[in-house]
Amino acid sequence: MIFCEGEASEPDYINGLKRLPEIHANTSINIEIDPGQGVPLTLVKRAIDRKREVEVDECWCVFDVEWPKNHPNLPQAVRLAAQHEIRLAISIPASSYG
């Protein structure tokens, strides 16, 4: 199960991965997009809730942070994810470092 905040770029990346033969043949990936354009902490909390479901083997949260200062709860989200074995894929565009 993959949770993401964006409706375009993150699902596009993940759908591209799903098309790779080695992933397509062996892995079931479900993408859940936060309807409110959630922040990292919100996504992690949703992943924790869903990870309790029997059919969910692994949870990931995928999000872009344009600049870490834009997400003041990012360190908390990272700690919470680690405590609950939620995996993170965080992109920080190089242009954010100006």
C-alpha positions in Angstrom: 0.0 0.0 0.0 1.4 3.4 -1.0 0.1 6.7 0.3 0.9 9.9 -1.5 -0.1 13.5 -1.4 0.0 14.4 -5.1 -2.5 13.4 -7.7 -0.1 13.5 -10.6 3.7 13.1 -10.2 3.8 10.5 -7.4 1.2 8.2 -8.9 2.9 8.5 -12.3 6.2 7.4 -10.7 4.6 4.5 -9.0 2.6 3.4 -12.0 5.8 3.4 -14.0 7.3 1.1 -11.4 4.3 -1.2 -11.6 4.9 -1.7 -15.3 8.4 -3.1 -14.7 8.3 -6.8 -15.4 10.0 -7.9 -12.2 7.5 -5.8 -10.2 4.4 -6.5 -12.3 4.9 -10.3 -12.0 5.5 -10.4 -8.3 3.9 -7.5 -6.5 0.5 -6.0 -5.9 0.7 -2.3 -5.3 -2.3 -0.1 -4.3 -2.0 3.6 -4.3 -4.1 5.8 -2.0 -4.1 9.5 -2.7 -4.9 11.9 0.1 -8.1 13.7 -0.9 -7.1 16.8 1.0 -3.5 17.0 -0.4 -2.2 15.8 3.0 1.0 16.7 4.6 3.7 14.0 5.5 2.4 13.6 9.1 -1.1 13.0 7.9 0.0 10.4 5.4 2.1 8.5 8.0 -0.9 8.4 10.4 -3.2 7.1 7.6 -0.5 4.4 6.7 -0.3 3.3 10.4 -4.1 2.8 10.5 -4.1 0.8 7.3 -1.1 -1.3 8.1 -3.2 -3.0 10.8 -5.3 -4.6 8.1 -4.5 -8.2 7.5 -4.2 -7.9 3.7 -1.6 -5.1 3.9 1.9 -6.4 4.0 3.9 -3.2 3.7 3.1 0.5 3.7 5.0 3.4 2.1 4.4 7.1 2.1 5.6 9.0 -0.9 5.8 12.8 -0.8 7.6 15.8 -2.2 8.9 18.5 0.2 9.7 21.6 -1.7 11.7 22.7 1.3 11.7 21.1 4.7 10.7 24.3 6.3 7.4 24.1 4.5 6.6 20.9 6.5 7.3 21.7 10.1 6.1 18.3 11.2 8.5 16.4 8.8 10.9 15.3 11.6 7.9 14.0 13.6 6.5 12.2 10.6 9.8 10.5 9.9 10.1 9.4 13.6 6.6 8.1 13.7 7.0 6.2 10.4 10.2 4.5 11.8 8.4 3.5 15.0 5.6 1.8 13.0 7.8 0.3 10.2 6.2 2.6 7.6 8.7 3.2 4.8 9.2 6.6 3.3 10.2 7.9 -0.1 10.8 11.6 0.2 11.9 13.8 -2.7 13.4 17.2 -2.2 13.9 19.0 -5.5 17.4 20.4 -6.0 15.9 23.7 -6.9 14.7 23.9 -3.3 18.2 24.5 -2.1 18.4 27.6 -4.3 
